[in-house]
Amino acid sequence: MPEPTPMPAGDRARSARHGAARLEDWLHDLRERWARRRGQVPTVVPYTGYGSTEWVRIFCRVLLTRPKPAANGHGRPTRPPVIRGWRSFTSIPVGDVPVVIEIAGQRIEVLADRGGVVDTRVPVALEPGWHTATLTTAGAVPVEAPITVVAPEMRFGIISDVDDTVMVTALPRPLVAAWNTFVLDEHARIPTPGMAVLYERLVRSHPGVPVIYLSTGAWNVAPTLTRFLSRNLYPAGPLLLTDWGPTHDRLFRSGREHKDENLRRLAGEFPDVRWLLIGDDGQSDEEHYARFAAEFPDHVAAVAIRRLSTGEAMLAGGRSKGEEHGDTVPWVSASDGSTLADLLAERGILEAVEDGPDPVPEA
Protein backbone atom coordinates (compact mmCIF):
# COMPACT_ATOMS: atom_id res chain seq x y z
CA MET A 1 0.00 0.00 0.00
CA PRO A 2 1.47 3.40 -0.94
CA GLU A 3 2.23 5.75 1.91
CA PRO A 4 -0.15 8.71 2.29
CA THR A 5 1.09 12.03 0.93
CA PRO A 6 2.15 14.33 3.80
CA MET A 7 -0.12 17.30 4.38
CA PRO A 8 1.56 20.68 3.69
CA ALA A 9 2.51 22.65 6.79
CA GLY A 10 0.02 25.45 6.00
CA ASP A 11 -2.84 22.97 5.64
CA ARG A 12 -1.85 21.24 8.90
CA ALA A 13 -1.93 24.61 10.69
CA ARG A 14 -5.36 25.38 9.30
CA SER A 15 -6.76 21.96 10.23
CA ALA A 16 -5.49 22.38 13.79
CA ARG A 17 -7.45 25.59 14.26
CA HIS A 18 -10.66 25.80 16.24
CA GLY A 19 -13.75 25.11 14.14
CA ALA A 20 -14.97 28.67 14.61
CA ALA A 21 -11.62 29.99 13.38
CA ARG A 22 -11.81 27.81 10.27
CA LEU A 23 -15.32 29.10 9.60
CA GLU A 24 -14.12 32.68 10.04
CA ASP A 25 -11.22 32.05 7.66
CA TRP A 26 -13.63 30.65 5.07
CA LEU A 27 -15.87 33.72 5.36
CA HIS A 28 -12.85 36.04 5.08
CA ASP A 29 -11.68 34.23 1.93
CA LEU A 30 -15.16 34.47 0.42
CA ARG A 31 -15.50 38.19 1.19
CA GLU A 32 -11.96 38.90 -0.02
CA ARG A 33 -12.63 37.33 -3.43
CA TRP A 34 -15.91 39.25 -3.72
CA ALA A 35 -14.27 42.56 -2.71
CA ARG A 36 -11.36 42.17 -5.14
CA ARG A 37 -13.80 41.55 -7.99
CA ARG A 38 -15.49 44.84 -7.07
CA GLY A 39 -12.22 46.72 -7.36
CA GLN A 40 -11.18 46.96 -3.72
CA VAL A 41 -7.43 47.06 -3.14
CA PRO A 42 -5.11 46.19 -0.23
CA THR A 43 -4.56 49.04 2.20
CA VAL A 44 -2.20 49.12 5.17
CA VAL A 45 -3.78 50.89 8.15
CA PRO A 46 -0.93 52.12 10.38
CA TYR A 47 -1.20 52.38 14.15
CA THR A 48 1.03 54.18 16.64
CA GLY A 49 3.92 52.09 17.92
CA TYR A 50 6.44 52.45 20.72
CA GLY A 51 9.88 51.31 21.70
CA SER A 52 13.27 51.99 23.24
CA THR A 53 16.47 53.28 21.70
CA GLU A 54 17.28 49.66 20.72
CA TRP A 55 13.97 48.30 19.38
CA VAL A 56 10.44 49.31 18.36
CA ARG A 57 7.09 47.55 18.45
CA ILE A 58 5.15 48.22 15.24
CA PHE A 59 1.42 47.77 14.65
CA CYS A 60 -0.71 47.85 11.50
CA ARG A 61 -3.52 46.01 9.77
CA VAL A 62 -4.01 45.03 6.13
CA LEU A 63 -7.55 45.56 4.81
CA LEU A 64 -9.31 45.65 1.47
CA THR A 65 -10.83 49.08 0.79
CA ARG A 66 -12.13 51.14 -2.08
CA PRO A 67 -9.49 53.32 -3.73
CA LYS A 68 -9.46 56.74 -2.07
CA PRO A 69 -11.10 59.49 -4.15
CA ALA A 70 -9.04 62.47 -5.19
CA ALA A 71 -9.72 66.03 -4.08
CA ASN A 72 -12.76 67.80 -5.58
CA GLY A 73 -12.63 70.06 -8.62
CA HIS A 74 -11.67 73.10 -6.55
CA GLY A 75 -8.51 71.43 -5.26
CA ARG A 76 -9.93 70.97 -1.77
CA PRO A 77 -10.38 67.61 -0.07
CA THR A 78 -13.94 66.40 0.25
CA ARG A 79 -15.66 66.79 3.61
CA PRO A 80 -15.08 63.79 5.89
CA PRO A 81 -18.22 61.66 6.12
CA VAL A 82 -20.08 60.96 9.34
CA ILE A 83 -18.58 57.69 10.55
CA ARG A 84 -20.82 55.16 12.26
CA GLY A 85 -19.23 52.54 14.43
CA TRP A 86 -20.60 49.60 12.46
CA ARG A 87 -18.53 50.59 9.42
CA SER A 88 -15.35 49.75 11.33
CA PHE A 89 -16.53 46.14 11.65
CA THR A 90 -17.42 45.61 7.97
CA SER A 91 -13.82 45.97 6.80
CA ILE A 92 -12.32 42.94 5.09
CA PRO A 93 -8.94 41.83 6.50
CA VAL A 94 -6.25 40.35 4.30
CA GLY A 95 -4.51 37.69 6.35
CA ASP A 96 -1.23 35.80 5.96
CA VAL A 97 0.30 38.39 3.61
CA PRO A 98 3.84 39.83 3.80
CA VAL A 99 4.21 43.41 5.03
CA VAL A 100 7.43 45.34 4.41
CA ILE A 101 8.64 47.64 7.20
CA GLU A 102 11.24 50.32 6.55
CA ILE A 103 12.67 52.33 9.45
CA ALA A 104 16.00 54.08 10.01
CA GLY A 105 17.48 52.61 6.84
CA GLN A 106 16.46 49.05 7.72
CA ARG A 107 14.03 46.98 5.68
CA ILE A 108 12.38 43.84 7.02
CA GLU A 109 9.45 41.70 5.93
CA VAL A 110 6.93 40.21 8.37
CA LEU A 111 3.73 38.22 7.93
CA ALA A 112 0.34 39.60 8.96
CA ASP A 113 -1.74 37.19 11.05
CA ARG A 114 -4.99 35.62 9.90
CA GLY A 115 -6.86 38.80 10.86
CA GLY A 116 -4.52 41.01 8.85
CA VAL A 117 -2.85 42.37 12.03
CA VAL A 118 0.88 42.98 12.34
CA ASP A 119 2.28 43.25 15.87
CA THR A 120 6.02 42.83 15.67
CA ARG A 121 9.21 43.94 17.39
CA VAL A 122 12.02 45.29 15.23
CA PRO A 123 15.60 45.76 16.49
CA VAL A 124 16.73 49.26 15.48
CA ALA A 125 18.80 52.09 17.00
CA LEU A 126 16.80 55.33 17.38
CA GLU A 127 17.01 58.51 19.40
CA PRO A 128 14.29 59.25 22.00
CA GLY A 129 11.23 61.04 20.62
CA TRP A 130 8.87 60.52 17.70
CA HIS A 131 9.84 58.66 14.52
CA THR A 132 8.03 57.12 11.56
CA ALA A 133 8.13 53.70 9.92
CA THR A 134 7.04 53.15 6.31
CA LEU A 135 4.74 50.17 5.80
CA THR A 136 3.53 48.55 2.60
CA THR A 137 2.33 45.30 1.09
CA ALA A 138 1.87 44.09 -2.48
CA GLY A 139 -0.57 46.35 -4.32
CA ALA A 140 -0.83 48.88 -1.48
CA VAL A 141 0.27 52.49 -1.25
CA PRO A 142 3.07 52.94 1.33
CA VAL A 143 1.93 54.56 4.59
CA GLU A 144 3.74 55.96 7.62
CA ALA A 145 3.24 54.73 11.18
CA PRO A 146 4.25 57.02 14.08
CA ILE A 147 6.59 55.50 16.67
CA THR A 148 7.34 56.96 20.11
CA VAL A 149 10.75 56.04 21.50
CA VAL A 150 11.18 56.19 25.27
CA ALA A 151 14.40 57.75 26.61
CA PRO A 152 16.65 55.36 28.59
CA GLU A 153 16.58 57.71 31.59
CA MET A 154 12.76 57.80 31.75
CA ARG A 155 11.52 56.35 35.03
CA PHE A 156 7.79 57.11 34.79
CA GLY A 157 5.03 56.05 32.42
CA ILE A 158 1.23 56.06 32.07
CA ILE A 159 -0.96 53.10 31.19
CA SER A 160 -4.61 54.05 30.70
CA ASP A 161 -7.81 52.16 30.10
CA VAL A 162 -10.15 53.64 27.46
CA ASP A 163 -13.79 52.66 28.07
CA ASP A 164 -15.33 54.79 30.84
CA THR A 165 -11.87 56.11 31.70
CA VAL A 166 -11.10 58.56 28.89
CA MET A 167 -14.40 58.08 27.04
CA VAL A 168 -17.89 57.46 28.41
CA THR A 169 -19.09 54.19 26.88
CA ALA A 170 -21.10 52.39 29.59
CA LEU A 171 -19.56 49.03 28.74
CA PRO A 172 -20.03 46.06 29.02
CA ARG A 173 -23.86 45.95 29.12
CA PRO A 174 -24.58 44.30 25.75
CA LEU A 175 -27.30 46.56 24.30
CA VAL A 176 -25.64 49.81 25.39
CA ALA A 177 -22.24 48.55 24.28
CA ALA A 178 -23.63 47.58 20.88
CA TRP A 179 -25.23 51.02 20.45
CA ASN A 180 -22.05 52.88 21.41
CA THR A 181 -19.80 50.66 19.32
CA PHE A 182 -21.81 49.98 16.18
CA VAL A 183 -24.32 52.84 15.81
CA LEU A 184 -23.13 56.04 17.48
CA ASP A 185 -21.46 58.69 15.32
CA GLU A 186 -17.84 58.99 16.49
CA HIS A 187 -18.27 62.76 16.98
CA ALA A 188 -21.06 62.07 19.49
CA ARG A 189 -18.82 60.12 21.84
CA ILE A 190 -18.40 61.89 25.17
CA PRO A 191 -15.03 62.50 26.87
CA THR A 192 -14.87 61.72 30.57
CA PRO A 193 -15.00 64.95 32.61
CA GLY A 194 -11.61 66.31 33.63
CA MET A 195 -9.53 63.38 32.39
CA ALA A 196 -7.90 65.19 29.46
CA VAL A 197 -6.77 67.93 31.87
CA LEU A 198 -5.35 65.28 34.22
CA TYR A 199 -3.34 63.70 31.41
CA GLU A 200 -2.10 67.09 30.22
CA ARG A 201 -0.86 67.89 33.74
CA LEU A 202 0.86 64.51 33.97
CA VAL A 203 2.63 65.02 30.64
CA ARG A 204 3.66 68.53 31.68
CA SER A 205 5.03 67.23 34.99
CA HIS A 206 6.96 64.42 33.28
CA PRO A 207 8.27 65.60 29.88
CA GLY A 208 8.72 62.74 27.45
CA VAL A 209 6.55 60.36 29.47
CA PRO A 210 5.16 57.41 27.47
CA VAL A 211 1.34 57.26 27.45
CA ILE A 212 -0.08 53.87 26.47
CA TYR A 213 -3.79 53.15 26.08
CA LEU A 214 -4.59 49.52 26.95
CA SER A 215 -8.08 48.33 26.08
CA THR A 216 -9.96 45.12 25.25
CA GLY A 217 -11.45 46.91 22.23
CA ALA A 218 -10.94 45.60 18.71
CA TRP A 219 -8.34 46.87 16.24
CA ASN A 220 -11.32 47.79 14.05
CA VAL A 221 -11.95 50.88 16.19
CA ALA A 222 -8.31 52.04 16.45
CA PRO A 223 -8.67 54.85 13.86
CA THR A 224 -11.86 56.07 15.57
CA LEU A 225 -10.23 56.03 19.01
CA THR A 226 -7.13 57.80 17.71
CA ARG A 227 -9.27 60.61 16.26
CA PHE A 228 -11.27 60.83 19.49
CA LEU A 229 -8.15 61.15 21.64
CA SER A 230 -6.68 63.82 19.38
CA ARG A 231 -9.94 65.77 19.10
CA ASN A 232 -10.33 65.85 22.89
CA LEU A 233 -6.71 66.85 23.54
CA TYR A 234 -5.49 63.61 25.11
CA PRO A 235 -1.75 63.01 24.69
CA ALA A 236 -0.75 60.90 21.70
CA GLY A 237 0.28 57.34 22.40
CA PRO A 238 -0.02 53.76 21.17
CA LEU A 239 -3.24 51.80 21.48
CA LEU A 240 -2.88 48.19 22.62
CA LEU A 241 -6.06 46.56 21.31
CA THR A 242 -7.03 43.03 20.33
CA ASP A 243 -8.52 41.24 17.34
CA TRP A 244 -12.08 40.18 18.14
CA GLY A 245 -13.38 36.78 17.21
CA PRO A 246 -12.18 33.19 17.51
CA THR A 247 -8.55 32.21 17.96
CA HIS A 248 -6.78 29.07 16.77
CA ASP A 249 -7.73 27.25 19.98
CA ARG A 250 -10.85 28.87 21.42
CA LEU A 251 -14.21 30.30 20.40
CA PHE A 252 -13.46 33.85 21.52
CA ARG A 253 -10.24 35.56 22.57
CA SER A 254 -9.83 36.60 26.21
CA GLY A 255 -9.81 40.30 27.07
CA ARG A 256 -8.53 39.44 30.55
CA GLU A 257 -5.48 37.67 29.13
CA HIS A 258 -4.91 40.52 26.67
CA LYS A 259 -4.61 43.08 29.46
CA ASP A 260 -2.58 40.91 31.82
CA GLU A 261 -0.14 39.86 29.09
CA ASN A 262 0.46 43.41 27.91
CA LEU A 263 0.98 44.72 31.44
CA ARG A 264 3.59 42.02 32.07
CA ARG A 265 5.16 42.66 28.68
CA LEU A 266 5.56 46.38 29.40
CA ALA A 267 7.15 45.56 32.74
CA GLY A 268 9.70 43.41 30.94
CA GLU A 269 10.31 45.85 28.10
CA PHE A 270 10.87 48.83 30.42
CA PRO A 271 12.30 47.39 33.64
CA ASP A 272 13.27 50.82 35.02
CA VAL A 273 9.87 52.47 34.44
CA ARG A 274 7.28 52.76 37.20
CA TRP A 275 3.79 53.04 35.76
CA LEU A 276 0.79 55.09 36.80
CA LEU A 277 -2.15 52.79 36.08
CA ILE A 278 -5.40 54.64 35.29
CA GLY A 279 -8.78 52.95 34.97
CA ASP A 280 -12.32 52.88 36.33
CA ASP A 281 -14.36 50.81 38.77
CA GLY A 282 -16.97 49.66 36.25
CA GLN A 283 -15.13 46.71 34.72
CA SER A 284 -12.07 44.74 35.80
CA ASP A 285 -9.43 47.47 35.89
CA GLU A 286 -9.02 47.31 39.66
CA GLU A 287 -8.61 43.54 39.51
CA HIS A 288 -6.01 43.72 36.71
CA TYR A 289 -4.06 46.53 38.36
CA ALA A 290 -4.14 44.94 41.83
CA ARG A 291 -2.83 41.67 40.43
CA PHE A 292 -0.09 43.47 38.49
CA ALA A 293 0.87 45.62 41.52
CA ALA A 294 1.12 42.53 43.72
CA GLU A 295 3.32 40.75 41.16
CA PHE A 296 5.43 43.76 40.15
CA PRO A 297 5.25 46.33 42.99
CA ASP A 298 8.50 47.98 41.88
CA HIS A 299 6.93 48.71 38.47
CA VAL A 300 3.91 50.64 39.78
CA ALA A 301 4.10 54.29 40.83
CA ALA A 302 0.40 54.50 41.73
CA VAL A 303 -3.08 53.43 40.67
CA ALA A 304 -5.78 56.00 39.86
CA ILE A 305 -9.37 54.77 39.56
CA ARG A 306 -12.21 56.86 38.23
CA ARG A 307 -15.40 56.09 40.17
CA LEU A 308 -18.45 55.81 37.95
CA SER A 309 -21.65 57.60 38.82
CA THR A 310 -24.55 55.47 40.04
CA GLY A 311 -26.14 55.57 36.60
CA GLU A 312 -22.90 54.72 34.81
CA ALA A 313 -22.23 51.87 37.22
CA MET A 314 -25.69 50.42 36.57
CA LEU A 315 -25.15 50.58 32.80
CA ALA A 316 -21.68 49.07 33.18
CA GLY A 317 -23.04 46.12 35.15
CA GLY A 318 -22.02 47.21 38.64
CA ARG A 319 -18.78 48.13 40.32
CA SER A 320 -15.69 46.08 40.93
CA LYS A 321 -14.56 45.30 44.47
CA GLY A 322 -12.16 48.12 45.20
CA GLU A 323 -11.41 46.93 48.70
CA GLU A 324 -9.40 44.01 47.31
CA HIS A 325 -6.61 46.13 45.83
CA GLY A 326 -4.33 45.85 48.87
CA ASP A 327 -1.83 48.45 50.01
CA THR A 328 1.35 47.60 48.12
CA VAL A 329 1.25 50.86 46.06
CA PRO A 330 -0.47 54.27 46.39
CA TRP A 331 -4.10 53.95 45.35
CA VAL A 332 -6.44 56.90 44.69
CA SER A 333 -9.99 57.12 43.40
CA ALA A 334 -12.41 59.92 42.53
CA SER A 335 -15.35 60.60 40.22
CA ASP A 336 -13.54 63.05 37.92
CA GLY A 337 -10.11 63.82 36.54
CA SER A 338 -9.69 67.09 38.41
CA THR A 339 -10.03 65.43 41.82
CA LEU A 340 -7.77 62.57 40.75
CA ALA A 341 -5.16 65.16 39.78
CA ASP A 342 -5.32 66.76 43.22
CA LEU A 343 -4.97 63.38 44.93
CA LEU A 344 -2.01 62.43 42.74
CA ALA A 345 -0.42 65.81 43.44
CA GLU A 346 -0.68 65.10 47.18
CA ARG A 347 1.30 61.92 46.59
CA GLY A 348 3.95 63.64 44.48
CA ILE A 349 2.94 61.99 41.20
CA LEU A 350 2.40 65.37 39.53
CA GLU A 351 3.02 68.98 40.38
CA ALA A 352 0.34 70.86 42.29
CA VAL A 353 -1.45 73.55 40.31
CA GLU A 354 -0.33 77.03 41.28
CA ASP A 355 -2.94 79.60 42.28
CA GLY A 356 -4.36 81.40 39.27
CA PRO A 357 -7.48 81.77 37.15
CA ASP A 358 -9.83 78.82 36.93
CA PRO A 359 -9.26 76.63 33.87
CA VAL A 360 -11.65 76.90 30.95
CA PRO A 361 -14.27 74.15 31.24
CA GLU A 362 -14.04 71.35 28.69
CA ALA A 363 -16.50 71.42 25.86
C-alpha positions as CSV (number, residue, x, y, z in Angstrom):
1,M,0.0,0.0,0.0
2,P,1.5,3.4,-0.9
3,E,2.2,5.8,1.9
4,P,-0.1,8.7,2.3
5,T,1.1,12.0,0.9
6,P,2.1,14.3,3.8
7,M,-0.1,17.3,4.4
8,P,1.6,20.7,3.7
9,A,2.5,22.7,6.8
10,G,0.0,25.4,6.0
11,D,-2.8,23.0,5.6
12,R,-1.9,21.2,8.9
13,A,-1.9,24.6,10.7
14,R,-5.4,25.4,9.3
15,S,-6.8,22.0,10.2
16,A,-5.5,22.4,13.8
17,R,-7.4,25.6,14.3
18,H,-10.7,25.8,16.2
19,G,-13.8,25.1,14.1
20,A,-15.0,28.7,14.6
21,A,-11.6,30.0,13.4
22,R,-11.8,27.8,10.3
23,L,-15.3,29.1,9.6
24,E,-14.1,32.7,10.0
25,D,-11.2,32.0,7.7
26,W,-13.6,30.6,5.1
27,L,-15.9,33.7,5.4
28,H,-12.9,36.0,5.1
29,D,-11.7,34.2,1.9
30,L,-15.2,34.5,0.4
31,R,-15.5,38.2,1.2
32,E,-12.0,38.9,0.0
33,R,-12.6,37.3,-3.4
34,W,-15.9,39.3,-3.7
35,A,-14.3,42.6,-2.7
36,R,-11.4,42.2,-5.1
37,R,-13.8,41.6,-8.0
38,R,-15.5,44.8,-7.1
39,G,-12.2,46.7,-7.4
40,Q,-11.2,47.0,-3.7
41,V,-7.4,47.1,-3.1
42,P,-5.1,46.2,-0.2
43,T,-4.6,49.0,2.2
44,V,-2.2,49.1,5.2
45,V,-3.8,50.9,8.1
46,P,-0.9,52.1,10.4
47,Y,-1.2,52.4,14.2
48,T,1.0,54.2,16.6
49,G,3.9,52.1,17.9
50,Y,6.4,52.5,20.7
51,G,9.9,51.3,21.7
52,S,13.3,52.0,23.2
53,T,16.5,53.3,21.7
54,E,17.3,49.7,20.7
55,W,14.0,48.3,19.4
56,V,10.4,49.3,18.4
57,R,7.1,47.6,18.5
58,I,5.1,48.2,15.2
59,F,1.4,47.8,14.6
60,C,-0.7,47.9,11.5
61,R,-3.5,46.0,9.8
62,V,-4.0,45.0,6.1
63,L,-7.5,45.6,4.8
64,L,-9.3,45.6,1.5
65,T,-10.8,49.1,0.8
66,R,-12.1,51.1,-2.1
67,P,-9.5,53.3,-3.7
68,K,-9.5,56.7,-2.1
69,P,-11.1,59.5,-4.1
70,A,-9.0,62.5,-5.2
71,A,-9.7,66.0,-4.1
72,N,-12.8,67.8,-5.6
73,G,-12.6,70.1,-8.6
74,H,-11.7,73.1,-6.5
75,G,-8.5,71.4,-5.3
76,R,-9.9,71.0,-1.8
77,P,-10.4,67.6,-0.1
78,T,-13.9,66.4,0.3
79,R,-15.7,66.8,3.6
80,P,-15.1,63.8,5.9
81,P,-18.2,61.7,6.1
82,V,-20.1,61.0,9.3
83,I,-18.6,57.7,10.6
84,R,-20.8,55.2,12.3
85,G,-19.2,52.5,14.4
86,W,-20.6,49.6,12.5
87,R,-18.5,50.6,9.4
88,S,-15.4,49.7,11.3
89,F,-16.5,46.1,11.6
90,T,-17.4,45.6,8.0
91,S,-13.8,46.0,6.8
92,I,-12.3,42.9,5.1
93,P,-8.9,41.8,6.5
94,V,-6.2,40.3,4.3
95,G,-4.5,37.7,6.3
96,D,-1.2,35.8,6.0
97,V,0.3,38.4,3.6
98,P,3.8,39.8,3.8
99,V,4.2,43.4,5.0
100,V,7.4,45.3,4.4
101,I,8.6,47.6,7.2
102,E,11.2,50.3,6.6
103,I,12.7,52.3,9.4
104,A,16.0,54.1,10.0
105,G,17.5,52.6,6.8
106,Q,16.5,49.0,7.7
107,R,14.0,47.0,5.7
108,I,12.4,43.8,7.0
109,E,9.5,41.7,5.9
110,V,6.9,40.2,8.4
111,L,3.7,38.2,7.9
112,A,0.3,39.6,9.0
113,D,-1.7,37.2,11.0
114,R,-5.0,35.6,9.9
115,G,-6.9,38.8,10.9
116,G,-4.5,41.0,8.9
117,V,-2.9,42.4,12.0
118,V,0.9,43.0,12.3
119,D,2.3,43.3,15.9
120,T,6.0,42.8,15.7
121,R,9.2,43.9,17.4
122,V,12.0,45.3,15.2
123,P,15.6,45.8,16.5
124,V,16.7,49.3,15.5
125,A,18.8,52.1,17.0
126,L,16.8,55.3,17.4
127,E,17.0,58.5,19.4
128,P,14.3,59.2,22.0
129,G,11.2,61.0,20.6
130,W,8.9,60.5,17.7
131,H,9.8,58.7,14.5
132,T,8.0,57.1,11.6
133,A,8.1,53.7,9.9
134,T,7.0,53.2,6.3
135,L,4.7,50.2,5.8
136,T,3.5,48.5,2.6
137,T,2.3,45.3,1.1
138,A,1.9,44.1,-2.5
139,G,-0.6,46.3,-4.3
140,A,-0.8,48.9,-1.5
141,V,0.3,52.5,-1.3
142,P,3.1,52.9,1.3
143,V,1.9,54.6,4.6
144,E,3.7,56.0,7.6
145,A,3.2,54.7,11.2
146,P,4.3,57.0,14.1
147,I,6.6,55.5,16.7
148,T,7.3,57.0,20.1
149,V,10.8,56.0,21.5
150,V,11.2,56.2,25.3
151,A,14.4,57.8,26.6
152,P,16.7,55.4,28.6
153,E,16.6,57.7,31.6
154,M,12.8,57.8,31.7
155,R,11.5,56.3,35.0
156,F,7.8,57.1,34.8
157,G,5.0,56.0,32.4
158,I,1.2,56.1,32.1
159,I,-1.0,53.1,31.2
160,S,-4.6,54.0,30.7
161,D,-7.8,52.2,30.1
162,V,-10.1,53.6,27.5
163,D,-13.8,52.7,28.1
164,D,-15.3,54.8,30.8
165,T,-11.9,56.1,31.7
166,V,-11.1,58.6,28.9
167,M,-14.4,58.1,27.0
168,V,-17.9,57.5,28.4
169,T,-19.1,54.2,26.9
170,A,-21.1,52.4,29.6
171,L,-19.6,49.0,28.7
172,P,-20.0,46.1,29.0
173,R,-23.9,46.0,29.1
174,P,-24.6,44.3,25.8
175,L,-27.3,46.6,24.3
176,V,-25.6,49.8,25.4
177,A,-22.2,48.5,24.3
178,A,-23.6,47.6,20.9
179,W,-25.2,51.0,20.5
180,N,-22.0,52.9,21.4
181,T,-19.8,50.7,19.3
182,F,-21.8,50.0,16.2
183,V,-24.3,52.8,15.8
184,L,-23.1,56.0,17.5
185,D,-21.5,58.7,15.3
186,E,-17.8,59.0,16.5
187,H,-18.3,62.8,17.0
188,A,-21.1,62.1,19.5
189,R,-18.8,60.1,21.8
190,I,-18.4,61.9,25.2
191,P,-15.0,62.5,26.9
192,T,-14.9,61.7,30.6
193,P,-15.0,65.0,32.6
194,G,-11.6,66.3,33.6
195,M,-9.5,63.4,32.4
196,A,-7.9,65.2,29.5
197,V,-6.8,67.9,31.9
198,L,-5.4,65.3,34.2
199,Y,-3.3,63.7,31.4
200,E,-2.1,67.1,30.2
201,R,-0.9,67.9,33.7
202,L,0.9,64.5,34.0
203,V,2.6,65.0,30.6
204,R,3.7,68.5,31.7
205,S,5.0,67.2,35.0
206,H,7.0,64.4,33.3
207,P,8.3,65.6,29.9
208,G,8.7,62.7,27.4
209,V,6.5,60.4,29.5
210,P,5.2,57.4,27.5
211,V,1.3,57.3,27.4
212,I,-0.1,53.9,26.5
213,Y,-3.8,53.2,26.1
214,L,-4.6,49.5,26.9
215,S,-8.1,48.3,26.1
216,T,-10.0,45.1,25.3
217,G,-11.5,46.9,22.2
218,A,-10.9,45.6,18.7
219,W,-8.3,46.9,16.2
220,N,-11.3,47.8,14.0
221,V,-11.9,50.9,16.2
222,A,-8.3,52.0,16.4
223,P,-8.7,54.9,13.9
224,T,-11.9,56.1,15.6
225,L,-10.2,56.0,19.0
226,T,-7.1,57.8,17.7
227,R,-9.3,60.6,16.3
228,F,-11.3,60.8,19.5
229,L,-8.2,61.1,21.6
230,S,-6.7,63.8,19.4
231,R,-9.9,65.8,19.1
232,N,-10.3,65.9,22.9
233,L,-6.7,66.9,23.5
234,Y,-5.5,63.6,25.1
235,P,-1.8,63.0,24.7
236,A,-0.7,60.9,21.7
237,G,0.3,57.3,22.4
238,P,0.0,53.8,21.2
239,L,-3.2,51.8,21.5
240,L,-2.9,48.2,22.6
241,L,-6.1,46.6,21.3
242,T,-7.0,43.0,20.3
243,D,-8.5,41.2,17.3
244,W,-12.1,40.2,18.1
245,G,-13.4,36.8,17.2
246,P,-12.2,33.2,17.5
247,T,-8.5,32.2,18.0
248,H,-6.8,29.1,16.8
249,D,-7.7,27.2,20.0
250,R,-10.8,28.9,21.4
251,L,-14.2,30.3,20.4
252,F,-13.5,33.9,21.5
253,R,-10.2,35.6,22.6
254,S,-9.8,36.6,26.2
255,G,-9.8,40.3,27.1
256,R,-8.5,39.4,30.6
257,E,-5.5,37.7,29.1
258,H,-4.9,40.5,26.7
259,K,-4.6,43.1,29.5
260,D,-2.6,40.9,31.8
261,E,-0.1,39.9,29.1
262,N,0.5,43.4,27.9
263,L,1.0,44.7,31.4
264,R,3.6,42.0,32.1
265,R,5.2,42.7,28.7
266,L,5.6,46.4,29.4
267,A,7.1,45.6,32.7
268,G,9.7,43.4,30.9
269,E,10.3,45.8,28.1
270,F,10.9,48.8,30.4
271,P,12.3,47.4,33.6
272,D,13.3,50.8,35.0
273,V,9.9,52.5,34.4
274,R,7.3,52.8,37.2
275,W,3.8,53.0,35.8
276,L,0.8,55.1,36.8
277,L,-2.2,52.8,36.1
278,I,-5.4,54.6,35.3
279,G,-8.8,52.9,35.0
280,D,-12.3,52.9,36.3
281,D,-14.4,50.8,38.8
282,G,-17.0,49.7,36.3
283,Q,-15.1,46.7,34.7
284,S,-12.1,44.7,35.8
285,D,-9.4,47.5,35.9
286,E,-9.0,47.3,39.7
287,E,-8.6,43.5,39.5
288,H,-6.0,43.7,36.7
289,Y,-4.1,46.5,38.4
290,A,-4.1,44.9,41.8
291,R,-2.8,41.7,40.4
292,F,-0.1,43.5,38.5
293,A,0.9,45.6,41.5
294,A,1.1,42.5,43.7
295,E,3.3,40.7,41.2
296,F,5.4,43.8,40.2
297,P,5.2,46.3,43.0
298,D,8.5,48.0,41.9
299,H,6.9,48.7,38.5
300,V,3.9,50.6,39.8
301,A,4.1,54.3,40.8
302,A,0.4,54.5,41.7
303,V,-3.1,53.4,40.7
304,A,-5.8,56.0,39.9
305,I,-9.4,54.8,39.6
306,R,-12.2,56.9,38.2
307,R,-15.4,56.1,40.2
308,L,-18.4,55.8,38.0
309,S,-21.7,57.6,38.8
310,T,-24.5,55.5,40.0
311,G,-26.1,55.6,36.6
312,E,-22.9,54.7,34.8
313,A,-22.2,51.9,37.2
314,M,-25.7,50.4,36.6
315,L,-25.1,50.6,32.8
316,A,-21.7,49.1,33.2
317,G,-23.0,46.1,35.1
318,G,-22.0,47.2,38.6
319,R,-18.8,48.1,40.3
320,S,-15.7,46.1,40.9
321,K,-14.6,45.3,44.5
322,G,-12.2,48.1,45.2
323,E,-11.4,46.9,48.7
324,E,-9.4,44.0,47.3
325,H,-6.6,46.1,45.8
326,G,-4.3,45.9,48.9
327,D,-1.8,48.5,50.0
328,T,1.4,47.6,48.1
329,V,1.3,50.9,46.1
330,P,-0.5,54.3,46.4
331,W,-4.1,53.9,45.3
332,V,-6.4,56.9,44.7
333,S,-10.0,57.1,43.4
334,A,-12.4,59.9,42.5
335,S,-15.3,60.6,40.2
336,D,-13.5,63.0,37.9
337,G,-10.1,63.8,36.5
338,S,-9.7,67.1,38.4
339,T,-10.0,65.4,41.8
340,L,-7.8,62.6,40.7
341,A,-5.2,65.2,39.8
342,D,-5.3,66.8,43.2
343,L,-5.0,63.4,44.9
344,L,-2.0,62.4,42.7
345,A,-0.4,65.8,43.4
346,E,-0.7,65.1,47.2
347,R,1.3,61.9,46.6
348,G,4.0,63.6,44.5
349,I,2.9,62.0,41.2
350,L,2.4,65.4,39.5
351,E,3.0,69.0,40.4
352,A,0.3,70.9,42.3
353,V,-1.5,73.5,40.3
354,E,-0.3,77.0,41.3
355,D,-2.9,79.6,42.3
356,G,-4.4,81.4,39.3
357,P,-7.5,81.8,37.1
358,D,-9.8,78.8,36.9
359,P,-9.3,76.6,33.9
360,V,-11.7,76.9,30.9
361,P,-14.3,74.1,31.2
362,E,-14.0,71.4,28.7
363,A,-16.5,71.4,25.9
